[in-house]
Amino acid sequence: MPLLLTEEQSMLRDSARGLISDKAPVAHLRKLRDDRDAVGFSRELWATFAEMGFAGLLIPEEHGGSGLGAVEAGVVMEEIGRTLMPSPFLATSVLSASALTRGGSAAQKSEHLPKIATGSLLAALAIDEGTKHRPLNIAMQAVRSGNGFKLNGAKALVVDGHVANLLIVAARSAGAAGEREGFTLFLVDPKAKGVAVERTVMVDAHNAARISFDNVEVDADHVLGEIDNGYALLDGVLDLGRGAVASEMVGLSEEVFGRTVSYLKERKQFGKAIGEFQALQHRAAQLYIEIEITRAAVLKALQAIDTNAPNAASSVAVAKARAGTSATRAVQEGVQMHGGMGMTDQFDIGFFMKRARVCEELLGDANYHADQLARMRGY
């Protein structure tokens, strides 16, 4: 399959770029941060996002969505990365929508997916419990109680969990930490008795939450997918999310590269533009190559997800690992080539560095995915 966008996907990219660049430049994130906005994103802009069909991008047409795939989600995420737009798109429209679409019952889909498509329902996926992404190490307990379960434990780094109307929670209903068997996913109302949500502002001024569960009761109708066999569903959803985050890092990296090259052409030293110095030209050229290779790897991974290719998981691991290292290199080079100004808050380049650091950790850093790839190949 060619590593190129189709005409329809290119039109989607142009539409997303027009909206996001106009309504959510980096200055939009800066204002939300400086105002200490309680929500952390613009609900008005999210409503516009939904009206244009982006919120329901992955939702089947029969539930009010567009019925598109991972490549299209990656196209939108790349544009989000260009301006660092804070929005619930990843948490709600990618992770949660795909979990419901893949594992939800007919009743669950009918109840939640149309609301996600219209932008009226915000959802979040509650997975990690420690400082690193290690889904197999989930220890949160789901103990059978009557017609359902009682949940006990805590989740960390729940992206946009502070505004979610619905939580998709992974817990152990059997087995022990480290085992693939024994996972169950639950749909939980964040306002249910025993749920405590604490908003946490991340270093990049985006939002997440710590959420604790104290004897939270959920009935059997709120189980998403199969009891004790939820890891396959979870793993597929996480891979889609990883591809989406990798796409965001591609957009972030390309924007930093463009800003840096423009600065090299404008900044003068010793009577000429610093971009004329060969050492900086070599560094810029190497960064461009790095970003383009990563772009191809990410697109290949998204295409593999859409076609259910046997190597989809390994392609995603390669893409997420490469995107993390490429984005890290892009922001480091950007800050260094901007000199002392690159370290000041008044200069936007620092926002990209912070976002790159957070995206590197989201859903597994480069080391995690390199390890996963090695295990898949028998090392």
N, C-alpha and C positions, 0 to 999 in steps of 0.2 A: 504494500500500500504506500503511495507517495506520501512523503512527510511534508505535505502542504495542506493548507486550508482549502476547502471547497468554496465556490462562489457564495453559497448561502452562509457558510461559517464566516467568511470575510465580511459579509453584510452585517452579521450579528456583531462582529468585532467593531465595525465602524459605528454601529448604533450605540453600543455600550461605551465606546470611547467618547462619542459626542456628549452623552449625558454625564458621564463621570468627570471628564475633564472640565466641563462647564459648571457643574453643580458641586463637585467635591474635589477641588484642587488641594494641595497640601495645606494651604491656608485654612481650609475647612477643618482639618484635623487639629491644627494649631489652636484655632478658636475654641473647639470643644474641650481641648486640654486646658487652656488658660481659663475658661469659664467654669472648669470643674463640673461639666455637664453630668447630671445624675444618670442619664441613659447611656451616654457615650457615643451615640450616633444620632442622626437626624431622622425622626419618624416620618417627617414630611417627605424627605428624599426617599425613604424606603417605600412609602406609598407610591411615589412616582416610579420607582424601580419595579414595583409589582404591576402597575398599570401597563408598563411596557413589556410585561411578560417574563421578566428575568427571575422573579421569585418562584415561578412555577416551571422553570426551565426543564427540570428532570422529572416532573410529575406527568403521568400519562394524560392524554387528552380527555379521556372519559371523566377525569377528576379535575378538569379545569386548567391543566398545564399544557406545556408545549410538546411533551414527549420526546425531548431531545436527549443527547447523551453526554458522556464524559468530556469529549472534545469541546463541545459547546460550553460546558461548565468551565473548562479550562480557559477558553477564550475570554469569558467574563472575568474570571479571577485574574488573568493577566492584566486586564485593564484596571482592575481594582488595585493591583500592585503598583501601577504607574503613578497613582496619586495617593496611595496609602489610605484609600477611602474606608472609614470604619463603617461596617454594616453587618447585619446578621446573615449575609448570604451564605457563608461557609457553614455556619452552625445549623441554620434552618433549612436553606434551599438545597444544600449539597448533602451534608451528613444525615440530618434528620429526615429529610424528604426521601432520600434513597433507602434509609433503613425501613421506613414505613412502606415504601413502594415494593421493596424486595421481600419483607417479612410480615407485613401487616395482614390481618384478616380483612375480609370484605367490609365488615363494619368499621374497623379501625381506619381503613383507607377512606371510606366515605365520610367519616367524621372529621378527619384531620387534614387530608391532602387538599381539598378545595380551599380550606382556610389558609393554608400555607401559600397556595397559588395566588390568593387575593392579598396576601400580606398581612392578614388580620391575626394570624397565629405565628408566634415565635417559638421555636423549639431548640433544644440543646442536647448534645450527646455527652453524657457523664461517664467517663471511662477511667482516666488515670487517677491514682491515689497518692503517688509520690512525686518527686521532683523530676523524674524522667518517664518517658513514654514506655511502659512495659505492660501491655495488655494482658499477657499471660500471668502476671503477678497480682491480678485483681484478687483481693481478699474479702471484699464486702460480702456479707452473708445474706442470703435469702432463705429463710427457714419456713417450711410449710406451716400454715396456720389456718385451719378451717378450709374454706373454699379458695384460699389464696396463699399469700406469703407475707412474712414480716421482714422488712429490710433494715439492716443495721450496718453502719459504716460511714465513710466519708469519701468525698471526691474532691480533687484539686484541679485547677486549670480547666474548669468547664467554660469553654468559650461562649460568651454572651449568656451565661447561665443566670445572671442577675436580672435579665429582662424576660426570660423564657416563660411561656405559658404552659409548656409541656416539656418534661424531662424524659429522655430515653436513657435508662440506667442499666449498666452491666453489673451483674452480681453473681456470686457463686451459690448455686442451689445444690451443688454436689461437688465432690472432688476437693483437691487442694491446690494452692497457689503453684503455678508452673504447669498445670495440666490443661490440655485443650478441652477435655470433657468437663461438663458440669457448669457451663455458662448459661445464664438465662438473661434475656433483655426484658425490661419492664417499662411501661408507660406510667409515669408518675406525675401527679399534679403538684407543682412546687408549693402550693398553698395547703397541701394535706398536712394533717396533724403529725408532728415529729420531724418535718423537713425544715431545716434552717439554712438560709442562703446568705452568704457574705460576699459582697462585691469586692473584687480585687482589680485595681488598675495596674496593668502590666507596664513594663519599662517603656514600651512604645506608645503609650497613651491609649491603647485599645483595652478592651474589657474582658474579664473572665470572672469566675466565682469559685469560692469554696462552698461546698454543700454537704451538710451532715444529715444522716438519716437515723432516727432513733425510734425503733419499733414502728416503722411506717407500714401501714397495712395496704396491700394491693390485692385485688381479687384476680381470679383466673382470666377474666376478660381483658386484663391489662398486661398480660404476657404478650410480648412481641416475638413471633416465631415459635420455635419449639423449646419446651422446657428441657434443660440440661444439654441442649445441642445448639446453643446460640452462637458458638464461636465462628462457625463458617459464615453466618450472616454478618456478624460483627467484622470479621476480617475483610470481607468484600467491601463493606461500607467504608472501613478505614483506608483501604487501598484507593478508593475513589477520592476520599478526602486528601490523602497524601498526594495524589496526582494534582488535585486542585491547588493545594498549598505550593507545590512545586511550580505550577503555572504562575501563581502570584509572585514567586521569587524571580521567575524569568522576567515578568513585567517590571518588577522593582529593579532588577539588575540592568535592564536595558535603559530605563529612565535615568539611573545613576550614570551609566556610560554616556548617554547623550548630554547630560548636564556637564559632565566632566570634560568631554571633548569641546563643548562650547566655551568652557572656561579656559581651556588650553589655548584656544584661538584668540581670546580676549585679553588675558593677563600678559602684560609685558614685563620683561626683565632684561637688563643689559641691552636695552634698545630694540628688542624684538619679542614676538609672542613666544611664550614658553613652550608652545606646541611645536616650535621649530627645533627644539632640542631633541636629538636622536634618542636619548635614553627614555624620555617620556613617550615618544612615538612608539618605541618598541613595547613599552608597558601597555599602552592603549591598544595596540594591535593584538597583543596576546590576550587581553581581556575581551576584545571583540570576538576572537576565535572561541574562547571559553564559553561565552554566552550563547553563540550560535550552535555549538555542539550540544550544550545543555538544552536549548530549545528543541532540537531534534529528538533528544532522548525523552523529553517530557511529552512531546506530541506522540511519539511511538507508544509510550506507556498508556496514554489516554485512548489511543486507537485500539490497543490490546484489550483494554477494559471493555470498550464498546463491542468488540467482536468476540468477547469471552475466550480470548486466545489462551492456550495452555501456559504460555510464559508470561501472562499478565502480571503476576505477583513479582516475578524477578525484574520485569521491565519497570514496574513502579519503584522497586527498591533502588534500581540504578538511577532513575529519574530524580527521586527525592534526595538521594545522597549527592548527586551531581549538582542539583539546584542549590542545596545548602552550601556547598563549597564554592560554587560560582558566585552566589549572592554575597557570601562573606568576602570573597576576593574583590568583587565589584565595589562594595561600600568601603573597604579598607583603602583601595586604590583611589576612590573618589575623595575620601577625606584627606589622604596624603597629598594628592595632586592639587587640592584646593589650599594646601598649606595651613597656616594657623587659623584662617577663617573657617576652615572645614570643621573645627572643633567648637565653634560658637553656636549658641542656640538660635541666634537670629538667622543662621544659614540653614536651609532645609535639608542639607545632605545628612545631617545628624539624625533626622527622623527616619531616613532610609536605613541607616546603620542599625538603629534600635529595632526596627521592624524586621530586618533580616535576621537579627539574633533571635527574635521570638519565633519567626517562621521556621528557623532551623530546628528549634526544639519541638514545635507542634507536630504531633503524630510521628515522632521519631527523628533523631538527628542523623548525620551522615554515618557515625559509628554504628548506630543501631541498624541502619539499613545495609551497611557493608557486612555486618555480622549475619543478618537475615539472608543476604544473598549467598554468603559462604555456606550457610546451613542448607539452603535449597540445592546447592551444587555438591553437597556431600562432604564438605570439608569439616 
